[in-house]
Structures are given as C-alpha cells and as structure tokens.
Amino acid sequence: MFVESSLSRGKGVLTLSGQLGDVMKESAVAHYLILKSNATSLGIDHRVFQQYDLHVHVPAGAVPKDRSFSGDHHVDFISFNFYATQGQS
C-alpha cells in the first residue's frame, strides 16, 4: 500500500486526505492519539505534537480491493514522521 505522509511546522493539526473510508480515518486518528499519549515511553519528545502538523494522504488505488487495510500501516507512517523529528529544532 502506498501512503504519503509529511510533517511541517505548525500547531499539531492532523490532516487526513485521499481514499480513506470512515473506518480508516478513525483508525488513523486512534493510532495518532495512542502514539501521542505514549510519546515519552517511545522516546519521542512530546512537544513535537504541538509544533508540527501531520498530513497523511492515501492516493486513489492505494488500497487493494482484494484484501483489507491493515491498521499497522497507520502506526508505521505516523511513527516514522515523529521519530524523524528527533534531534531537529
């Protein structure tokens, strides 16, 4: 599955766009909140959630029609972005 995500300086806004159904949107928000609430134990500076906006986009055709979407993808792309900010000011 191809998922685009990016962080930019901002105020902690999560934006979801593209071919995401309601269940996938809810799952992405839930994973974001879980990551946010466990940031310290995961080694992520909690301030990053206040200083960066996260945009997640699922392009048309990214979700295969013959199998279900795995929520693990949400954790992967959301976590990666916040781990990538470590050491940056």
DSSP file (Angstrom, degrees, kcal/mol; ACC not computed):
  #  RESIDUE AA STRUCTURE BP1 BP2  ACC     N-H-->O    O-->H-N    N-H-->O    O-->H-N    TCO  KAPPA ALPHA  PHI   PSI    X-CA   Y-CA   Z-CA
    1    1 A M              0   0    0      0, 0.0     2,-0.6     0, 0.0    62,-0.1   0.000 360.0 360.0 360.0 135.3    0.0    0.0    0.0
    2    2 A F        +     0   0    0     60,-0.3     2,-0.4    57,-0.1    60,-0.1  -0.864 360.0 171.8 -99.3 121.5    1.3    3.4   -0.9
    3    3 A V        -     0   0    0     -2,-0.6     2,-0.4    55,-0.1    55,-0.2  -0.998  18.7-151.8-131.1 132.3    0.7    6.1    1.7
    4    4 A E  E     +A   57   0A   0     53,-3.0    53,-3.4    -2,-0.4     2,-0.3  -0.855  22.0 167.2-102.3 137.4    2.1    9.6    1.6
    5    5 A S  E     +A   56   0A   0     -2,-0.4     2,-0.3    51,-0.2    51,-0.2  -0.996   6.5 176.7-148.3 148.0    2.8   11.5    4.9
    6    6 A S  E     -A   55   0A   0     49,-2.1    49,-2.6    -2,-0.3     2,-0.4  -0.998  19.2-142.1-150.4 151.7    4.6   14.6    5.8
    7    7 A L  E     +A   54   0A   0     -2,-0.3     2,-0.3    47,-0.2    47,-0.2  -0.902  22.0 174.9-110.6 142.7    5.3   16.8    8.8
    8    8 A S  E     -A   53   0A   0     45,-2.0    45,-3.4    -2,-0.4    -2,-0.0  -0.990  43.4 -85.6-143.1 151.9    5.5   20.6    8.6
    9    9 A R  E    S+A   52   0A   0     -2,-0.3    43,-0.3    43,-0.2     2,-0.2  -0.287  78.0 106.8 -54.2 136.9    6.0   23.2   11.3
   10   10 A G  S    S-     0   0    0     41,-2.6    -1,-0.1    -3,-0.0    -3,-0.0  -0.817  78.9 -62.4-176.4-144.1    2.6   24.1   12.7
   11   11 A K  S    S-     0   0    0     -2,-0.2    40,-0.2    40,-0.0    42,-0.1   0.143  81.0 -82.2-123.2  17.3    0.3   23.7   15.7
   12   12 A G  S    S+     0   0    0      1,-0.2     2,-0.3    36,-0.1    41,-0.2   0.767  71.5 160.6  90.0  26.9   -0.2   19.9   15.9
   13   13 A V        -     0   0    0     37,-0.1    41,-2.5     2,-0.0     2,-0.6  -0.661  29.5-149.8 -85.8 134.8   -3.0   19.5   13.4
   14   14 A L  E     -b   54   0A   0     -2,-0.3     2,-0.5    39,-0.2    41,-0.2  -0.927  15.5-171.9-102.5 121.3   -3.7   16.0   11.9
   15   15 A T  E     -b   55   0A   0     39,-2.9    41,-2.9    -2,-0.6     2,-0.4  -0.965   4.4-168.7-116.7 128.6   -5.0   16.2    8.3
   16   16 A L  E     +b   56   0A   0     -2,-0.5     2,-0.3    39,-0.2    41,-0.2  -0.962  17.7 160.9-116.0 130.6   -6.3   13.0    6.5
   17   17 A S  E     +b   57   0A   0     39,-2.4    41,-2.0    -2,-0.4     2,-0.2  -0.917  29.7  37.0-143.3 169.0   -7.0   13.1    2.8
   18   18 A G  E    S-b   58   0A   0     -2,-0.3     2,-1.9    39,-0.2    -2,-0.0  -0.602 107.3  -5.8  92.9-150.7   -7.4   10.9   -0.2
   19   19 A Q  S    S+     0   0    0     39,-3.5     2,-0.5    -2,-0.2    -1,-0.1  -0.457  84.5 137.3 -86.9  66.3   -9.1    7.5   -0.4
   20   20 A L        -     0   0    0     -2,-1.9    -2,-0.1    -4,-0.1     2,-0.1  -0.956  39.9-150.5-114.3 121.9   -9.7    6.9    3.3
   21   21 A G     >  -     0   0    0     -2,-0.5     4,-2.4     1,-0.1     5,-0.2  -0.276  37.4 -93.7 -78.0 174.8  -13.1    5.5    4.4
   22   22 A D  H  > S+     0   0    0      1,-0.2     4,-2.6     2,-0.2     5,-0.2   0.894 125.5  49.9 -58.1 -43.5  -14.6    6.3    7.7
   23   23 A V  H  > S+     0   0    0      1,-0.2     4,-2.3     2,-0.2    -1,-0.2   0.908 111.3  48.8 -64.7 -41.8  -13.1    3.3    9.5
   24   24 A M  H  > S+     0   0    0      2,-0.2     4,-2.3     1,-0.2    -1,-0.2   0.888 111.3  50.1 -66.2 -38.3   -9.6    4.0    8.1
   25   25 A K  H  X S+     0   0    0     -4,-2.4     4,-2.4     2,-0.2    -2,-0.2   0.933 111.5  48.1 -63.8 -45.6   -9.9    7.7    9.2
   26   26 A E  H  X S+     0   0    0     -4,-2.6     4,-2.5     1,-0.2    -2,-0.2   0.896 111.8  50.4 -61.5 -40.0  -11.0    6.6   12.7
   27   27 A S  H  X S+     0   0    0     -4,-2.3     4,-2.5     2,-0.2    -1,-0.2   0.905 109.7  49.8 -65.5 -42.2   -8.1    4.1   12.9
   28   28 A A  H  X S+     0   0    0     -4,-2.3     4,-2.2     2,-0.2    -2,-0.2   0.917 112.4  47.4 -63.1 -43.4   -5.5    6.7   11.8
   29   29 A V  H  X S+     0   0    0     -4,-2.4     4,-2.5     2,-0.2    -2,-0.2   0.919 111.8  50.8 -64.1 -43.5   -6.8    9.2   14.4
   30   30 A A  H  X S+     0   0    0     -4,-2.5     4,-2.3     1,-0.2    -2,-0.2   0.919 111.3  47.5 -61.1 -44.5   -6.7    6.4   17.1
   31   31 A H  H  X S+     0   0    0     -4,-2.5     4,-2.5     1,-0.2    -1,-0.2   0.888 110.8  52.1 -65.2 -38.4   -3.2    5.5   16.2
   32   32 A Y  H  X S+     0   0    0     -4,-2.2     4,-2.6     2,-0.2    -2,-0.2   0.927 111.5  46.4 -61.2 -45.7   -2.1    9.1   16.3
   33   33 A L  H  X S+     0   0    0     -4,-2.5     4,-2.5     2,-0.2    -2,-0.2   0.868 111.7  51.1 -67.3 -36.8   -3.6    9.6   19.8
   34   34 A I  H  X S+     0   0    0     -4,-2.3     4,-1.3     2,-0.2    -2,-0.2   0.930 112.4  46.4 -64.5 -45.3   -2.0    6.4   21.0
   35   35 A L  H  < S+     0   0    0     -4,-2.5     3,-0.3     1,-0.2    -2,-0.2   0.919 113.5  49.5 -61.9 -43.9    1.4    7.5   19.8
   36   36 A K  H >< S+     0   0    0     -4,-2.6     3,-1.0     1,-0.2     4,-0.3   0.909 111.4  47.9 -62.6 -44.0    0.8   10.9   21.2
   37   37 A S  H 3< S+     0   0    0     -4,-2.5    -1,-0.2     1,-0.2    -2,-0.2   0.711 119.0  40.2 -73.7 -19.2   -0.2    9.6   24.7
   38   38 A N  T 3X S+     0   0    0     -4,-1.3     4,-1.5    -3,-0.3    -1,-0.2   0.165  79.7 117.5-111.0  16.7    2.8    7.2   24.8
   39   39 A A  T <4>S+     0   0    0     -3,-1.0     5,-2.9     1,-0.2     3,-0.5   0.897  73.2  50.3 -53.9 -49.2    5.4    9.6   23.3
   40   40 A T  T >45S+     0   0    0     -4,-0.3     3,-1.4     1,-0.3    -1,-0.2   0.925 111.4  47.0 -59.8 -47.2    7.7    9.7   26.3
   41   41 A S  T 345S+     0   0    0      1,-0.3    -1,-0.3     2,-0.1    -2,-0.2   0.732 112.4  52.1 -68.3 -20.1    7.9    5.9   26.7
   42   42 A L  T 3<5S-     0   0    0     -4,-1.5    -1,-0.3    -3,-0.5    -2,-0.2   0.419 119.4-109.9 -93.4   0.1    8.5    5.6   22.9
   43   43 A G  T < 5S+     0   0    0     -3,-1.4     2,-0.5    -4,-0.5    -3,-0.2   0.741  74.0 134.6  80.4  23.1   11.4    8.1   23.0
   44   44 A I      < -     0   0    0     -5,-2.9     2,-0.4    -6,-0.2    -1,-0.3  -0.909  62.4-116.7-107.8 130.5    9.5   10.9   21.2
   45   45 A D    >   -     0   0    0     -2,-0.5     3,-1.9    37,-0.2     4,-0.3  -0.509  20.3-143.3 -64.6 119.6    9.7   14.4   22.5
   46   46 A H  T >  S+     0   0    0     -2,-0.4     3,-1.2     1,-0.3     4,-0.3   0.735  94.2  70.0 -60.3 -23.8    6.0   15.2   23.4
   47   47 A R  T >> S+     0   0    0      1,-0.3     3,-1.6     2,-0.2     4,-1.2   0.746  81.5  74.8 -67.1 -22.3    6.5   18.9   22.2
   48   48 A V  H <> S+     0   0    0     -3,-1.9     4,-1.4     1,-0.3    -1,-0.3   0.829  88.4  59.4 -59.6 -31.5    6.7   17.6   18.6
   49   49 A F  H <4 S+     0   0    0     -3,-1.2    -1,-0.3    -4,-0.3    -2,-0.2   0.662 110.0  42.6 -73.0 -15.5    2.9   17.1   18.7
   50   50 A Q  H <4 S+     0   0    0     -3,-1.6    -1,-0.2    -4,-0.3    -2,-0.2   0.609 117.5  45.2 -99.3 -16.8    2.4   20.7   19.4
   51   51 A Q  H  < S+     0   0    0     -4,-1.2   -41,-2.6    -3,-0.2     2,-0.4   0.542 107.7  54.3-107.2 -10.5    5.0   22.1   17.0
   52   52 A Y  E  <  -A    9   0A   0     -4,-1.4     2,-0.4   -43,-0.3   -43,-0.2  -0.959  63.8-142.8-129.9 144.8    4.3   20.0   13.8
   53   53 A D  E     -A    8   0A   0    -45,-3.4   -45,-2.0    -2,-0.4     2,-0.5  -0.838  18.5-147.3 -97.7 142.5    1.3   19.3   11.6
   54   54 A L  E     -Ab   7  14A   0    -41,-2.5   -39,-2.9    -2,-0.4     2,-0.5  -0.955  11.2-169.8-113.4 127.2    0.9   15.8   10.2
   55   55 A H  E     -Ab   6  15A   0    -49,-2.6   -49,-2.1    -2,-0.5     2,-0.5  -0.976   2.4-172.2-117.5 124.6   -0.7   15.3    6.8
   56   56 A V  E     -Ab   5  16A   0    -41,-2.9   -39,-2.4    -2,-0.5     2,-0.4  -0.970   4.5-176.3-117.8 127.6   -1.5   11.8    5.7
   57   57 A H  E     -Ab   4  17A   0    -53,-3.4   -53,-3.0    -2,-0.5   -39,-0.2  -0.988  14.3-164.9-129.0 128.8   -2.7   11.1    2.1
   58   58 A V  E     - b   0  18A   0    -41,-2.0   -39,-3.5    -2,-0.4   -55,-0.1  -0.930  25.0-140.7-110.5 106.8   -3.8    7.8    0.6
   59   59 A P    >   -     0   0    0      0, 0.0     3,-2.0     0, 0.0     4,-0.3  -0.178  33.1 -81.5 -65.2 158.3   -3.9    8.2   -3.2
   60   60 A A  T 3  S+     0   0    0      1,-0.3   -42,-0.0     2,-0.1     0, 0.0  -0.349 119.3  21.5 -56.4 134.8   -6.6    6.6   -5.3
   61   61 A G  T 3  S+     0   0    0      2,-0.1    -1,-0.3    -3,-0.1     4,-0.1   0.441  89.2 113.0  85.3  -0.2   -5.9    3.0   -5.9
   62   62 A A    <   +     0   0    0     -3,-2.0   -60,-0.3     1,-0.1    -2,-0.1   0.782  63.7  69.0 -75.9 -26.0   -3.6    2.7   -2.9
   63   63 A V  S    S-     0   0    0     -4,-0.3    -2,-0.1   -62,-0.1    -1,-0.1  -0.839  89.6-127.3 -96.8 114.6   -5.9    0.3   -1.1
   64   64 A P    >   -     0   0    0      0, 0.0     3,-0.6     0, 0.0    -2,-0.1  -0.311   7.4-144.2 -60.1 139.7   -6.1   -3.1   -2.8
   65   65 A K  T 3  S+     0   0    0      1,-0.2    -2,-0.0    -4,-0.1     3,-0.0   0.709  94.0  58.1 -77.1 -20.4   -9.7   -4.2   -3.5
   66   66 A D  T 3  S+     0   0    0      2,-0.1     2,-0.3     1,-0.0    -1,-0.2   0.414 109.6  34.9 -96.7   3.2   -9.0   -7.8   -2.8
   67   67 A R  S <  S-     0   0    0     -3,-0.6     2,-0.1     0, 0.0    -1,-0.0  -0.989  84.1-100.4-150.4 160.7   -7.7   -7.5    0.8
   68   68 A S        -     0   0    0     -2,-0.3     2,-0.4     1,-0.1    -2,-0.1  -0.346  39.7-102.6 -80.0 161.1   -8.4   -5.4    3.9
   69   69 A F        -     0   0    0     -6,-0.1     2,-0.5    -2,-0.1    -1,-0.1  -0.658  32.2-133.4 -82.1 133.5   -6.3   -2.5    5.0
   70   70 A S    >   -     0   0    0     -2,-0.4     3,-1.6     1,-0.1     4,-0.4  -0.778   0.9-146.3 -91.7 128.0   -4.0   -3.2    7.9
   71   71 A G  T >> S+     0   0    0     -2,-0.5     4,-1.2     1,-0.3     3,-0.9   0.693  91.8  79.9 -62.9 -18.8   -4.0   -0.7   10.7
   72   72 A D  H 3> S+     0   0    0      1,-0.3     4,-2.2     2,-0.2    -1,-0.3   0.814  82.3  64.6 -59.4 -29.0   -0.3   -1.4   11.2
   73   73 A H  H <> S+     0   0    0     -3,-1.6     4,-2.5     1,-0.2     5,-0.3   0.886  97.3  55.5 -61.5 -37.6    0.3    0.9    8.3
   74   74 A H  H <> S+     0   0    0     -3,-0.9     4,-2.3    -4,-0.4     5,-0.4   0.942 108.2  47.0 -59.5 -48.2   -1.0    3.8   10.3
   75   75 A V  H  X S+     0   0    0     -4,-1.2     4,-2.5     1,-0.2     5,-0.3   0.914 112.2  52.3 -60.7 -42.7    1.4    3.2   13.1
   76   76 A D  H  X S+     0   0    0     -4,-2.2     4,-2.4     1,-0.2    -2,-0.2   0.959 115.3  36.1 -60.6 -55.4    4.3    2.9   10.7
   77   77 A F  H  X S+     0   0    0     -4,-2.5     4,-1.3     2,-0.2    -1,-0.2   0.838 120.5  47.0 -75.1 -30.0    3.8    6.1    8.7
   78   78 A I  H  X S+     0   0    0     -4,-2.3     4,-1.4    -5,-0.3    -1,-0.2   0.939 115.6  45.4 -72.3 -46.3    2.7    8.2   11.7
   79   79 A S  H  X S+     0   0    0     -4,-2.5     4,-2.6    -5,-0.4     5,-0.3   0.919 108.2  57.4 -61.9 -44.9    5.5    6.9   14.0
   80   80 A F  H  X S+     0   0    0     -4,-2.4     4,-2.2    -5,-0.3    -1,-0.2   0.910 104.5  51.6 -54.7 -46.0    8.2    7.3   11.3
   81   81 A N  H  X S+     0   0    0     -4,-1.3     4,-0.5     1,-0.2    -1,-0.2   0.898 113.0  43.8 -60.4 -41.9    7.4   11.0   10.9
   82   82 A F  H >< S+     0   0    0     -4,-1.4     3,-0.6     1,-0.2     4,-0.4   0.848 112.4  51.1 -77.1 -32.5    7.7   11.8   14.6
   83   83 A Y  H >< S+     0   0    0     -4,-2.6     3,-1.3     1,-0.2    -1,-0.2   0.864 104.3  60.6 -66.5 -34.0   10.8    9.7   15.1
   84   84 A A  H 3< S+     0   0    0     -4,-2.2    -1,-0.2    -5,-0.3    -2,-0.2   0.709  96.3  61.1 -66.7 -19.6   12.4   11.6   12.2
   85   85 A T  T X< S+     0   0    0     -3,-0.6     3,-2.3    -4,-0.5    -1,-0.3   0.659  75.6 115.0 -81.8 -15.1   12.0   14.9   14.0
   86   86 A Q  T <  S+     0   0    0     -3,-1.3     3,-0.1    -4,-0.4   -42,-0.0  -0.311  81.0  19.5 -60.6 132.9   14.2   13.8   16.9
   87   87 A G  T 3  S+     0   0    0      1,-0.4     2,-0.3    -2,-0.0    -1,-0.3   0.347 101.9 109.8  89.3  -6.4   17.4   15.9   17.0
   88   88 A Q    <         0   0    0     -3,-2.3    -1,-0.4     1,-0.1    -3,-0.0  -0.730 360.0 360.0 -98.7 151.6   15.8   18.7   14.9
   89   89 A S              0   0    0     -2,-0.3    -1,-0.1    -3,-0.1    -3,-0.0   0.392 360.0 360.0-117.5 360.0   14.9   22.1   16.4
